Amino acid sequence: MTVEGKTVLVTGGTGGIGKETARQLAALGARVILVGRNGDRAGAAVADLRRSSGNDDVTAITADMSRLRDVRRLAQEVSGRAGGMDVLINNAGATRPHRQLTEDGVETTFAVNVVAPFCLTHWLMPALTASGRARVINITGGVPRGRIDLDNLRGEKSYVGLSVYNQTKLAQMAMSYRFAQELTATPVTLNVAYPGHAHTSMNKDLAIGTYPPLARPIVPLLRLATPIVLGRRALLRATRSSVYLASSPEVRETNGTYFNSAARPTPWPDAALDRTTRDTVWELCARERDRPATA
Ligand SMILES: NC(=O)c1ccc[n+]([C@@H]2O[C@H](COP(=O)([O-])OP(=O)(O)OC[C@H]3O[C@@H](n4cnc5c(N)ncnc54)[C@H](OP(=O)(O)O)[C@@H]3O)[C@@H](O)[C@H]2O)c1
């Protein structure tokens, strides 16, 4: 498939890597729906993308992916629109300096990075299958290696923001691996993309307490260096794997594959390959999905 005329939803599409991804897909002729929390920022992103891509078929829906009622409303709103959903890019991500629970009582990083993509994909499944051949792309991050401490998956025992972020991204990969297995009999594929690093609000605004204690002395230096090292080219590079997975005919049937920042298939981390981890993460997500809806 090419994405021309296809409907693409990008969560966290009003800023950072998601917005740049959305810009490129709009330039390829996709019908793009952006998701962000703030109506003004969403409106500005729509205007910017329409102008810079030459494609007027860009709209936005506001939703906070840390709130299940917003994720549910987003799925309902999109499903109610004519036509199916061809590409879903679960891009919105979160880091927090301190342990913080959402209104649903879920640790916020886990809620945005793991529970939201799980629930949104589930709740959009009728729209995804209706489009014939749909693609789901989950964006990972952090250091995607190693295992998960299942006893501290949601920062219950100790909380260092970036470590918990890493663990949640590994958990997202474990959830994605199992999700792709569950989709084998459907016309929907699910793959994971690692974007690589870019200078965005996620790392610009990171409070010093989010870093592990040993790294804190070099944070001022990092803050000076990253805008220089990670310029516009890094932002463009960070969209490579997701734009490829969303648009290339080469990956039409590819399912359950992890792509690195150069858009090449790459081995899954141990956390995703470990069945106990996968099933534990899946069950935690399913519990949130199956909660009764709140107003
Ligand atoms: N930046 C990097 O170096 C890097 C490296 C590896 C992986 N990643 C991953 O790549 C993805 C995008 O990263 P990024 O750096 O572009 O992040 P970012 O700068 O934080 O992304 C900003 C976008 O996400 C939206 N957003 C943030 N929280 C949201 C929430 N709770 N609900 C809905 N929308 C939300 C923002 O809109 P509003 O503010 O208006 O809500 C905006 O559209 C993330 O999954 C991240 O983990 C990033």
The ligand as a Gaussian input file, in Angstrom:
#p B3LYP/6-31G(d) Opt

LIG

0 1
 N       12.609000      12.116000      21.714000
 C       13.412000      11.069000      21.733000
 O       14.644000      11.208000      21.738000
 C       12.825000       9.679000      21.730000
 C       13.714000       8.589000      21.711000
 C       13.209000       7.294000      21.669000
 C       11.829000       7.109000      21.677000
 N       10.977000       8.170000      21.719000
 C        9.527000       7.908000      21.718000
 O        8.957000       8.523000      20.573000
 C        7.620000       8.949000      20.880000
 C        7.475000      10.428000      20.584000
 O        8.446000      11.102000      21.360000
 P        8.643000      12.674000      21.353000
 O       10.019000      12.891000      21.830000
 O        8.166000      13.242000      20.092000
 O        7.650000      13.047000      22.554000
 P        7.029000      14.452000      22.942000
 O        7.888000      15.550000      22.485000
 O        6.693000      14.372000      24.379000
 O        5.688000      14.396000      22.098000
 C        4.879000      15.459000      22.105000
 C        3.543000      15.045000      21.517000
 O        2.871000      14.097000      22.364000
 C        1.652000      14.683000      22.822000
 N        1.361000      14.136000      24.142000
 C        2.185000      14.102000      25.214000
 N        1.567000      13.476000      26.236000
 C        0.352000      13.109000      25.799000
 C       -0.753000      12.436000      26.395000
 N       -0.744000      12.047000      27.675000
 N       -1.858000      12.237000      25.650000
 C       -1.912000      12.653000      24.361000
 N       -0.900000      13.280000      23.749000
 C        0.213000      13.514000      24.463000
 C        1.924000      16.179000      22.748000
 O        0.768000      16.969000      22.636000
 P        0.207000      17.849000      23.871000
 O        1.367000      18.341000      24.656000
 O       -0.619000      18.928000      23.257000
 O       -0.615000      16.862000      24.600000
 C        2.654000      16.238000      21.428000
 O        1.756000      15.998000      20.354000
 C        7.383000       8.601000      22.347000
 O        6.701000       7.374000      22.434000
 C        8.790000       8.466000      22.911000
 O        8.826000       7.609000      24.021000
 C       11.447000       9.466000      21.751000

